[in-house]
Structures are given as C-alpha cells and as structure tokens.
Amino acid sequence: MRKISIFYLLLILGFVTGCAKNPVTGATELHFVSESQEIKLGEKNYLYGQQAGGGQYAIDPELTAYVNEVGSKLVKVSDRKDLPFEFVVLNSSVPNAWALPGGKIAVNRGLLVHLDNEAELAAVLGHEITHAAARHGAKSMERQILISTGLAATNVALATKAKESTAAKVTTGAIGAGAGVAANLVSTKYGREAELEADSYGMNYMVKAGYDPNAAVSLQKTFVRLFDNKSPNWLEGLFASHPPSQERADANLQRALTMPKGLTLGKERYQQKIAKLKNRESAYSAYDDGVKALAKGDLNNALSLTEKAILQEPNEALFYGLKGDILSKQDQKEKALAAYQQAITYDKNYFYYYHQRGLLLEGMGRKMDAKADLERSQQLMPTEEIANHLKALG
Ligand SMILES: [Zn+2]
C-alpha cells in the first residue's frame, strides 16, 4: 500500500521516467533517475570526489592518459558508449577505484602499483564502467528515494544525505561535510548482486576489447592475497566497498573458462607505463609513514621522513604539503608558508594546500591573504569548517 502511494507521489513530483530496460542486463526496471540526471549528478560530484580522494596524480599526466586510453577501448564496446565517460588517476596510496553515475571514474595510484598487466587494469576499469553503465549508482539512489519519507525533496541529489565516509577520510587532512554527497556516491556499497554483475559484464567488455579475461581471475586472487595479509591501506580502500571473496574469484574463473583464449595480457606495456610510479613507491611510503608520525605527534620523525621523500622525488606537491603541516606544528610559520607555496607551485589544483595555508595565515592575523586562500579552498572542495572561517573573516 505504502509503496503504491510513494510511487504516485514520485510520479507527481516528476521523478518517475517510467518502466525501462536496464541498458546492460536488459531487465525491466522502474527508472526515476533519468539519464540526464545521472550525467548531471556525475559531472557535479566528480571534482569533489577527486579532491576528497587525494586530488589528481598531477606529477604523471602520461599515466592518466594511459588509463584513459585503456578505459576508452572498453567504453567503445560497452552498452552505453554515449555516456560522457572520463578516467582519472588519484594521488592516494589507498588502493581504490570508483565510478559515479554518468561514467565518471577514478583509480588510485595505490591500486595501480599492485596490478601486473594491462588486462588487469582493464578488469578494474571494466568493472567500474559496468557500475556506471548498468545504473548501479542510480539504482541505489532510487532505493534511497523510496526509503526516504521526506518526499518533499525537489532535487534527486538531496535524497543522498551527507554522511561521514571512509572515502572522505583523506590521509592528509580532515574533510568537512560540505562535499558529503560526492563522498557518499564515491563510497556507495552496491551489494553482492551488483558486484557479481560488474565482474561478469566487465569481463565481456574485456574480451570484446581484446583483453584476456583470465586477468579478472588473477586480479581477484591478488585482492584475496592482499586482504589476507591485512595490509591496513587495503582495509580502508577498495575492500571497504568491495570485499574480496572466493565467490567472486570462482565466478570469474568459471566465466573465463567459457571465453575465448589467447587474448592480450599486455604485461610488458603495463610495467613500462607504471615504471615511474614504481620508482616513486618508496618516496610515497616514506610520505605515508610521515603522515602517521605527524598524527602521533612525533614531529622530528615526521620531518625526517618527509625530507627523505622529497630527496627521492623533489617534484611531488604532497610532500611539501606535509612539510608545511609539520613546520606549522613546530611553530615555524614562515618556513611553513614557504613549504605550502612550493606545494602549490607543483600542484595548484588540490584544495588542501590552500586550506592549510589559509588557516595558518588566519592565525597570523593576515586576514586578506587568509581569505583568498580559503576562498580558493572552498571553490575546489567546499566544507562547512571553511565556510565558518570565511564568515568570521567577513
Ligand atoms: Zn564494484
């Protein structure tokens, strides 16, 4: 009874676009998030999702171009090649990948280092492409709209309440609730059925694009192995939304057995494309340890780890951002400002450096400079915290 009345309310509100076939599975479903709403939602939240996930991997644009190239091959053979798909690499050691409705996809460098070949990358991207193509994000929103009793919502996006999420816990800093919708979309748990569906149709796309589907099996095996080793980064990343399971590994294996043999793995090509990333791995692990040392208040250790990271890779903005945080804690304000400036020189598009420098300048009484930085931070990644600081600054 209740369901029927909600249906009519949604109809009146203009949400119901009617019964439609799922573009991937062909199943008949009730759709009340339209394709143009999917696209709008993805576009609106993509940049915030990237900021919340560590920002773009600016130091290596060739790697992002490569991921786009592999992604585009899969999109071309997918069931929704007309969606405005986009792929970015994010600057985070947390192994993760996600897709927003409308085809906006991200993969972290922390996942790329664990892949063996191009076909495994295609398995990751094919899986995420299916989440977007099969409307998994849109469907979970539709469920939330049905569950939600506040039907006065005039905007579909409003139905997704801002929540704290693991995706928003960036290693380098605290994120407020302002970009909560993006964070929520990014960390959506689709459920067991959708995950199996994403694996299965993702493998179809792999084969159509010429990739060996056995890579979807080896990928799951890698996930299970890393999960068993209880690597802490893995627990907070992909596995928070994608628990690895023998079930998925087995299902992929059974499916691969029925698929064409002798397709491309592309190991050499992949290893060549991630060679620079691999070279920087020890710098990033020194940085990650530095972040932990700072959180524990061990400032001297944090600083020496940061210097070590900078020595190995002098062009990574993140390292100077951390250096600024440490110097700021040590009350070396001018040096901290210089470190943030250096971070911004290497990457002017990540909110965190403006966020931190703005707060430091505010504390130093330099109101105008503080305001400019905090406004830039808000532009890139709106948070309630900074909105309050800006209000106070007048
Ligand atoms: Zn998934």
Boltz pocket constraint, residues with backbone or C-beta under 6 A from the ligand:
constraints:
  - pocket:
      binder: B
      contacts: [[A, 127], [A, 131], [A, 190], [A, 194], [A, 195], [A, 198], [A, 241], [A, 242]]
      max_distance: 6.0
